[in-house]
Amino acid sequence: MKLYVSVDMEGITGLVDHTHVDSGKHNYERSRVIMTEEANHVISSAFESGCEEVVVNDSHSKMNNLLIENLHPDTQLITGDVKPFSMVQGLDDTYTGAAFVGYHARAGQPGVMTHSMIYGARNMYINDTAIGELGFNAYVAGYFGVPVLLVAGDDQAAAEAEALIPNVTTAIVKEAISRSAAKSLTPAKAGELLRRKTEEALKNSENVKPLTPPENPVLRIEFTNYGEAEWANLMPGTEIEEGTTIVRYQAKNILEAYQAMLVMTELAMRTTFC
């Protein structure tokens, strides 16, 4: 077995606000330690459960958060920015399954630090289906025939995963009280849970099907203001839906839609206010 592990930060145990996930804030360095430990619990359990190879992709912000010197020595780490496929860089049809660790719910939904790629994205759609990072990444995995076996994060991320992926195993390390507060397990107890849930997920792998993406999908991103939409609309092939801040793109497949999303959101972040 070969497992792909994408590790975000907002869904990690005990992390509840921007001071934990922003590299310039006072809680960030201790959060990196917890994030790395959390990844190690999944990696170690995967190897103990018979995986022959585990590849980890650092999937938060500039994607250089995990402390490689503290990672399980037998894993491989994809780290740094820019990556052509961001949170699912390197995922292909050679993997038995994928695990999403430290994940959060999509923009506009309850949950700790909810958003979809950038805080300027109010909603994101594939055709008429609202999705966030979890759903988009699961679609890319599905394009390669890879099922998402495990999703770890808060209770809202778990609920989103269960609605999208029948029979997925979820590990709830904290329960959202608000967007910036949670009732959290301690790292030690979260580690026990993650090890157990990783083992369960791998045993259950035959009961989970890949999330098959639609053919020729239409990507639609609703931004919080028109300036962001204007920047996103600079990407060739896009159009702003009249009377809205929604930018639309007709893609050939989900991989093209994913890269279009990356370009549009990066452009939108260039908006300045005066």
HELIX and SHEET records of a PDB file:
HELIX    1   1 HIS A   18  VAL A   21  1                                   4    
HELIX    2   2 TYR A   28  GLU A   48  1                                  21    
HELIX    3   3 ILE A   68  ASN A   70  5                                   3    
HELIX    4   4 SER A   86  VAL A   88  5                                   3    
HELIX    5   5 GLU A  133  TYR A  143  1                                  11    
HELIX    6   6 ASP A  155  LEU A  164  1                                  10    
HELIX    7   7 PRO A  187  LYS A  203  1                                  17    
HELIX    8   8 SER A  205  ASN A  207  5                                   3    
HELIX    9   9 TYR A  226  ALA A  232  1                                   7    
HELIX   10  10 ILE A  254  ALA A  268  1                                  15    
SHEET    1   A 7 GLN A  76  ILE A  78  0                                        
SHEET    2   A 7 GLU A  53  ASP A  58  1                                        
SHEET    3   A 7 LYS A   2  VAL A   7  1                                        
SHEET    4   A 7 GLY A  97  TYR A 103  1                                        
SHEET    5   A 7 VAL A 148  ASP A 154  1                                        
SHEET    6   A 7 THR A 169  SER A 178  1                                        
SHEET    7   A 7 ALA A 181  SER A 184 -1                                        
SHEET    1   B 5 THR A 129  ALA A 130  0                                        
SHEET    2   B 5 ALA A 121  ILE A 126 -1                                        
SHEET    3   B 5 VAL A 218  PHE A 223 -1                                        
SHEET    4   B 5 ILE A 246  GLN A 250 -1                                        
SHEET    5   B 5 THR A 238  ILE A 240 -1                                        
END                                                                             
